[in-house]
Amino acid sequence: MVILAFLDDVIILFPADRATQVLGTVQGTFKELFGLALTLSKCLFYLPSGATRPGEVPAEVEWTGEGLVVVGGPVGSDHFVRNYLVRDPDGPLGRAAPVLEKLPTLRSI
């Protein structure tokens, strides 16, 4: 498991079959350490293509198979990332799109 945090955003990377356990641990830890209740409707689980969604996660938790934005950068399917990059062609990520598109064709050194 990997935990990343920036300001009030917390990103947790874990295997999909551990979703219920991780969610329970996060809820308990936030309550115990910070006195905070996790708002399930603000949670977003990214489940890459081909992974099976665990059935025991509360219905309020949102799921996506396309991707999500982490600290301003897109993470997810190629389609999601490309759409995000071209959404604002004059933004820093939009200007980088032509370079990023060529990365798969570069050979290793």
N, C-alpha and C positions, 0 to 999 in steps of 0.2 A: 504494500500500500504506500502511496505517495500523497502527502498533504502539502498543498501550496496555498498561500493566503496573500492577499493584497487588500489593504484597508478592510472593507466589510465583505469582501468576496472570498469564499473558501472553496477551493477546488480539491477534490479527493479522487485519486485514481485507484481503482480496485477492480477485481474480477466481478463480473455481473452476478455470479451465483452467491456473492457475499453482500448483496445490496441490503437485505433486511438487517443483517448483523451490523453493517457499517452505519446505516441510518439510525438504528437504536443506540449505538455507541456515541454518535455525534449528538443526538438529542440529549442523552444523559450527561455527556461532558459539558455541553453548552449550559445546561441547567445548573450543574454542580459548580463549575468554575466561574461562570459569568452571570448566573441568574437569568439566563435568556432562554426563551422558548423558540425552537426552530419552527419557522413558518413553512410548512410543507408545500404550500402552493407557490412558494418562491424557489423551491428546489427544482433543478433540472438535471436529469440523468441522461447522459449521452451513451447510447448503446450502438456501437458500430455495426454495420451491415453483417448479417450472418449470426450475430449473438442472440441468445434467447432471453427475452424479458422475464425476470422472476415474477411470479404471480402474487407473492405475498406482500409486496410493497404497497403502501396506502394509495388509494386512487387519486388523492390530491397532488401527488408528486407527478410533475410533467416529465415526459420522455421524448427524446428526439433521436432519430437515426441519421439525421443529416449533419448536425454539428452544433457548435456553440461558440460564442466569442469570449475569449479569456484575456482580460486586461487589454482589450482593444484589438486583439488578433484572432483570426478565425482558426478553429480547430475542428476537423471533421472530414467529410467526404470531399473529393476533388471538386465536385459540383458546388458544394456549399462554399468552399474556399474561393473558387473562381468567382461565384456570384458576389461574394462579399468584397473581393478585390476590385471588381469592375463597377460596383455600386457607386463609388465616388472616384472616378478616374483621375481627378485632380488632387486627391488626398495622397498622403505618403504611401499607403499600401497600393493605391491605384497606379501610381507612377512606377512602382516596383514590379507590377504585374508582368510586363514584357521580359524582365530579367528572370523572375521566378518561373515563368513558363519554360525557359530554356534550361533550367537546372537539371531536369531528368536526362537531357541529351549530353551533358558534360561528362567527360570521362574522369575517372579517379586519377589522382596523382600521388 
